Each structure stands twice: as C-alpha cells, then as structure tokens.
C-alpha cells in the first residue's frame, strides 16, 4: 500500500482586510477545502496484472512483466513496459486511459479480449461480452485519476435475479489520487459484503445521498462504485436499491486492471486564497452562509455555516443574478418574511427542506445546491431591445467534461486536474434541447461556454419556476458528496461584477451539524424527514 500524504489546505485560507465600510466591518475570510493526496502502489498493480495475464499463457508471453525484457531485441514491441503495452491495447476502447495516474479498474477482461482478437477484429457492438455485459457510456482520465460510467440493459438477466426496474441501470466508478476531507458524521461507515470479502477485504456498502455506494482501497488508492437508487419498493421507472445490489456486485466481481501510468510528478497542492476584488460593489449584498429562511429547514433545523469556497469558477449566469429560495422565498407582501427573487441580498438555501439525503445538513436532509435566478429582462419576447427573457444564458463554470446521458434532466461538468476532482451539476434546462445541442457524455467544455438557457423543466416542461439549480460535489473516500456552493458562488459573482459584496446581519444563528448517531439521513420510524417545514413548502420544487 502506498503511503498517504495528507495536505490540509488551510482551515481558513486568507482573511483580507480592506478599508472599513460605513459600518466599520472588515471583509470576511473564505476558507479553502482540505485535500488528501494519495500515492499509488504501482508494484502491487503490476503484480495483479501479472496474475490476470497468466490466466492465458499465450497472451502473457506478449507482455514484458519481468527482468527478461533485457533479453528481448530493442525493436520488439515486448520490450516496452507492460503498462505501456496495456494502455496501447485498451486506449482504443477507453480513450486517454494512459493519462490516469492511478491503476484503472474496469469491468474489462483484457485477457479474454486479447485471446479473441487473435482470431480477428472485434466489432464495437461486441465489446459488452468482454465487460460482463456492461456498456461503456463514459470514460475520462486526468491528472487526479479517472471516472467511468457504464450501463446494464434491462434484458441482461443471466446470473441476476429478476427485477422490476425496466430501464438501463447506470453504474459509476471513480479512482482518485485527490480526495477531499469534509466534516462528515457518516464518514467511513458502511456494511461489509460477505460475498465480496475475499476480493475486497475492506469493502463498505452504504446508502447515502440517493446512491448505493461500494467503497474500497486498492493499491493505496480509494475507489468508489455507485448506483443512483431509492431505498424503497421497486417500480418499473424507479430503481430500488435492493435491485441495484446484485448489479453493483456483478460489476465489482468483473473489475480488472485496464491501464494507467505512474505520474512523473505527483500532485502538489499549495494553499491558495479565493480571489476577490479589492473594492466593494455599490449594490451587491448577501446574508451569511447558513442563514436560510426561518423554519425552512428539514425538522426545523437551520442551515450550516460552511465558509468554504470549494473552487474558483466562472459564475454560471450573467449579471445581475440572484440566489434565493425557490420553495420558500416568494411570500405575500403581508408575510414580510423574505424579499422578491430579483433583489439583493442573496440568501442561502442549501439546507432547506427536501427529501434528499444531505450529510452536510444538520437534519441529514436538504436541497443539495442553490437556486439561481437571472436578472429581469425589461423587454418583450420579440427581443426588440435588451435581452430575451427566455434566452438568458447558462454557462460552463470551468473547463471540464460533460457527464450526462440522453433524456436526463441534469447535466454535470467534471473537472479533473492535478489539484481538483470536483463536479458541478446544473438542473431545470430542457432535456430535449440539451440532447439537440449534443450536451452528452464525454463532451469537452471551455469555461464561459454557453450550455443552455435558464428554464423551468422538472419531469416535464413548466414543472417548476424559471431558475437554475446549481450544486457542487467533491470526491471523498465515501464517493461524491454534495457540499454547500454558496461561498463559491459569492466569490465567483464578485469576480464577475468586479466588486466585493457586503455581508449583512442574519435573523437567525447558523449552526454546524451536530454529531450524529445511527444511520445519517434516516428519519425516525413513523416521522416525515421534512418535519414542520413540509406544510410551509407545499408545492415546493424538488430541487
């Protein structure tokens, strides 16, 4: 096992003091994320590769796996290192696999594939037979590690119990040198899987944030396999986690070394402060992080005071723009509880009542992200002046790769650099429009590139009000975890408008989540996970 090198990137990266404002307050500091950099044990990976190839001696003879390479002529392909040879084979299927600095584990039987290839070319449509019947939907490798998305068609029944869910099941796997250390009451929990204990001695299975996850360490590197599911009764259009278990276990049993290459220069992550303009903007104000609308949190809990700016991004909309609650933020004037959506100050809505598991919220439930709205367009829809209110742009926040299958309501932009392994998810744009624009698995995006328009899609057109749901996910040893993007968005907006915002006083205290016992996110028997806020949010948006 490779040694773990932990680098804590500042509990509080920088507190920048400016000239006092009229109230005498100094600018608040933004925290930066804590990150662990792992080190891959490539000797152990080569030992596993040797064991896999030795199952077919005729194939193993083609690979230089020992000191005998020195006796092979210099112009013989077998003189190349085994991993270079392996990448040469698998890169035709998994583009860029050699860019991964961690050993790539995939449900791909390289040995059987190479034996079959000796008999003639293999058509792409035949690849699932070498992948335990899984179809490759996405493969992306970069300086931090790799991510892959596979799917299993509903007509694949061999070796599996019958299931009610009638659509393809998507399975994700990530292996990464870079993992984020977040304050997480559920960290490291989970159950052993006896059927896989011999192959994965430290494997943990657990359900959180809408996914069943299988976390394990191999070659000193954390890997997580996950399937989105609901811990409920199976339905034809809703995958129950109990139906996902055997599919995930089939996937895990099929994992083999697929490639990768040791990095010449391991990632070095230096502490950096969030970039903020030196002067204040005349208008931009925001309430403190965690200061959600009163009584809007699940089980009556407040928000969480997470001051971390998790990444330096381009704000996803044009200015002016506003962050406000979609579900609780629009009240009658007589209520006097919150201002209209199209005004400052911004207000956090990450831990509002929803039925999503969010381990970062005190109740274990929350919104997962923030609701964003563009400024109003003072024009008619014919566009005779100014902007068209139905064509307000949504933009890529970073250079990255798209994760999205056809017809899906959400699009994710993933960043895999030597210092970050992070995802940004957008919701409520029209799936048909995204399909037509080719916003699908594997597409590369540039920061600031338009990827759609602000819309109101939720299960169907006009399913919600016109806004953008935006969230941030970090790769941890428990897989991809939702964190509060509020401070990340504030810093991005300040850079966009060229001026700092002013934080104004809160009406309620924001508190971090208390220590949790039992299973995070599981409501007491007979109770609603949303608590007293459920009635107040009648007709609320699910995102």
Secondary structure in CASP SS format (residue, H / E / C, confidence):
PFRMAT SS
TARGET T0000
AUTHOR 0000-0000-0000
METHOD secondary structure of the structure
MODEL  1
X C 1.00
X C 1.00
X C 1.00
X C 1.00
X E 1.00
X E 1.00
X E 1.00
X C 1.00
X C 1.00
X C 1.00
X C 1.00
X C 1.00
X C 1.00
X E 1.00
X C 1.00
X C 1.00
X C 1.00
X C 1.00
X C 1.00
X C 1.00
X C 1.00
X C 1.00
X C 1.00
X C 1.00
X C 1.00
X C 1.00
X C 1.00
X C 1.00
X C 1.00
X E 1.00
X E 1.00
X C 1.00
X C 1.00
X E 1.00
X E 1.00
X E 1.00
X E 1.00
X C 1.00
X C 1.00
X C 1.00
X C 1.00
X H 1.00
X H 1.00
X H 1.00
X H 1.00
X H 1.00
X H 1.00
X H 1.00
X H 1.00
X H 1.00
X H 1.00
X H 1.00
X H 1.00
X C 1.00
X C 1.00
X C 1.00
X H 1.00
X H 1.00
X H 1.00
X H 1.00
X C 1.00
X C 1.00
X C 1.00
X E 1.00
X C 1.00
X C 1.00
X H 1.00
X H 1.00
X H 1.00
X H 1.00
X H 1.00
X C 1.00
X C 1.00
X C 1.00
X C 1.00
X C 1.00
X H 1.00
X H 1.00
X H 1.00
X C 1.00
X E 1.00
X H 1.00
X H 1.00
X H 1.00
X H 1.00
X H 1.00
X H 1.00
X H 1.00
X H 1.00
X H 1.00
X C 1.00
X C 1.00
X C 1.00
X C 1.00
X C 1.00
X C 1.00
X H 1.00
X H 1.00
X H 1.00
X C 1.00
X C 1.00
X C 1.00
X C 1.00
X E 1.00
X E 1.00
X E 1.00
X C 1.00
X C 1.00
X C 1.00
X H 1.00
X H 1.00
X H 1.00
X H 1.00
X H 1.00
X H 1.00
X H 1.00
X H 1.00
X C 1.00
X C 1.00
X C 1.00
X C 1.00
X C 1.00
X C 1.00
X H 1.00
X H 1.00
X H 1.00
X H 1.00
X H 1.00
X H 1.00
X H 1.00
X C 1.00
X C 1.00
X C 1.00
X C 1.00
X E 1.00
X E 1.00
X E 1.00
X E 1.00
X E 1.00
X E 1.00
X E 1.00
X E 1.00
X C 1.00
X C 1.00
X E 1.00
X E 1.00
X E 1.00
X E 1.00
X E 1.00
X E 1.00
X E 1.00
X E 1.00
X C 1.00
X C 1.00
X C 1.00
X C 1.00
X C 1.00
X C 1.00
X C 1.00
X C 1.00
X C 1.00
X C 1.00
X C 1.00
X C 1.00
X C 1.00
X C 1.00
X C 1.00
X C 1.00
X E 1.00
X E 1.00
X E 1.00
X E 1.00
X E 1.00
X E 1.00
X E 1.00
X E 1.00
X C 1.00
X E 1.00
X E 1.00
X E 1.00
X E 1.00
X C 1.00
X C 1.00
X C 1.00
X C 1.00
X C 1.00
X C 1.00
X C 1.00
X C 1.00
X C 1.00
X E 1.00
X C 1.00
X C 1.00
X H 1.00
X H 1.00
X H 1.00
X C 1.00
X C 1.00
X C 1.00
X C 1.00
X C 1.00
X C 1.00
X C 1.00
X E 1.00
X E 1.00
X E 1.00
X E 1.00
X E 1.00
X C 1.00
X C 1.00
X E 1.00
X E 1.00
X E 1.00
X E 1.00
X E 1.00
X E 1.00
X E 1.00
X E 1.00
X C 1.00
X C 1.00
X E 1.00
X E 1.00
X E 1.00
X E 1.00
X E 1.00
X E 1.00
X E 1.00
X E 1.00
X C 1.00
X E 1.00
X C 1.00
X C 1.00
X C 1.00
X C 1.00
X E 1.00
X C 1.00
X C 1.00
X E 1.00
X C 1.00
X E 1.00
X H 1.00
X H 1.00
X H 1.00
X H 1.00
X H 1.00
X H 1.00
X H 1.00
X H 1.00
X H 1.00
X H 1.00
X H 1.00
X H 1.00
X H 1.00
X C 1.00
X C 1.00
X E 1.00
X E 1.00
X E 1.00
X E 1.00
X C 1.00
X C 1.00
X C 1.00
X C 1.00
X C 1.00
X C 1.00
X C 1.00
X C 1.00
X C 1.00
X C 1.00
X C 1.00
X C 1.00
X C 1.00
X C 1.00
X C 1.00
X C 1.00
X C 1.00
X C 1.00
X C 1.00
X C 1.00
X E 1.00
X E 1.00
X E 1.00
X E 1.00
X E 1.00
X E 1.00
X E 1.00
X E 1.00
X C 1.00
X C 1.00
X C 1.00
X C 1.00
X C 1.00
X C 1.00
X C 1.00
X C 1.00
X C 1.00
X E 1.00
X H 1.00
X H 1.00
X H 1.00
X C 1.00
X C 1.00
X C 1.00
X C 1.00
X C 1.00
X C 1.00
X C 1.00
X E 1.00
X C 1.00
X C 1.00
X C 1.00
X C 1.00
X C 1.00
X C 1.00
X C 1.00
X C 1.00
X C 1.00
X C 1.00
X C 1.00
X C 1.00
X E 1.00
X E 1.00
X E 1.00
X C 1.00
X C 1.00
X C 1.00
X C 1.00
X C 1.00
X C 1.00
X C 1.00
X C 1.00
X C 1.00
X C 1.00
X C 1.00
X C 1.00
X C 1.00
X C 1.00
X C 1.00
X C 1.00
X C 1.00
X C 1.00
X C 1.00
X C 1.00
X C 1.00
X C 1.00
X E 1.00
X C 1.00
X C 1.00
X C 1.00
X C 1.00
X C 1.00
X E 1.00
X C 1.00
X C 1.00
X C 1.00
X E 1.00
X E 1.00
X C 1.00
X C 1.00
X C 1.00
X C 1.00
X C 1.00
X C 1.00
X C 1.00
X E 1.00
X E 1.00
X C 1.00
X C 1.00
X C 1.00
X E 1.00
X E 1.00
X E 1.00
X E 1.00
X E 1.00
X C 1.00
X C 1.00
X C 1.00
X C 1.00
X C 1.00
X C 1.00
X C 1.00
X C 1.00
X C 1.00
X C 1.00
X C 1.00
X C 1.00
X C 1.00
X C 1.00
X C 1.00
X C 1.00
X C 1.00
X C 1.00
X E 1.00
X E 1.00
X E 1.00
X C 1.00
X C 1.00
X C 1.00
X C 1.00
X E 1.00
X E 1.00
X E 1.00
X E 1.00
X C 1.00
X C 1.00
X C 1.00
X C 1.00
X C 1.00
X C 1.00
X E 1.00
X E 1.00
X E 1.00
X E 1.00
X E 1.00
X E 1.00
X E 1.00
X C 1.00
X C 1.00
X C 1.00
X C 1.00
X E 1.00
X E 1.00
X E 1.00
X E 1.00
X E 1.00
X E 1.00
X E 1.00
X C 1.00
X C 1.00
X C 1.00
X H 1.00
X H 1.00
X H 1.00
X H 1.00
X H 1.00
X H 1.00
X C 1.00
X C 1.00
X C 1.00
X C 1.00
X C 1.00
X C 1.00
X C 1.00
X E 1.00
X E 1.00
X C 1.00
X C 1.00
X C 1.00
X C 1.00
X E 1.00
X E 1.00
X E 1.00
X E 1.00
X C 1.00
X E 1.00
X C 1.00
X C 1.00
X C 1.00
X C 1.00
X C 1.00
X C 1.00
X C 1.00
X C 1.00
X C 1.00
X C 1.00
X C 1.00
X E 1.00
X E 1.00
X E 1.00
X E 1.00
X E 1.00
X E 1.00
X E 1.00
X E 1.00
X E 1.00
X E 1.00
X C 1.00
X C 1.00
X E 1.00
X E 1.00
X E 1.00
X E 1.00
X E 1.00
X C 1.00
X C 1.00
X H 1.00
X H 1.00
X H 1.00
X H 1.00
X H 1.00
X H 1.00
X H 1.00
X H 1.00
X H 1.00
X H 1.00
X H 1.00
X H 1.00
X C 1.00
X C 1.00
X E 1.00
X E 1.00
X E 1.00
X E 1.00
X E 1.00
X C 1.00
X C 1.00
X C 1.00
X C 1.00
X C 1.00
X C 1.00
X C 1.00
X C 1.00
X C 1.00
X C 1.00
X C 1.00
X C 1.00
X C 1.00
X C 1.00
X C 1.00
X C 1.00
X C 1.00
X C 1.00
X C 1.00
X C 1.00
X C 1.00
X C 1.00
X C 1.00
X C 1.00
X C 1.00
X C 1.00
X C 1.00
X C 1.00
X H 1.00
X H 1.00
X H 1.00
X H 1.00
X C 1.00
X C 1.00
X C 1.00
X C 1.00
X C 1.00
X C 1.00
X C 1.00
END
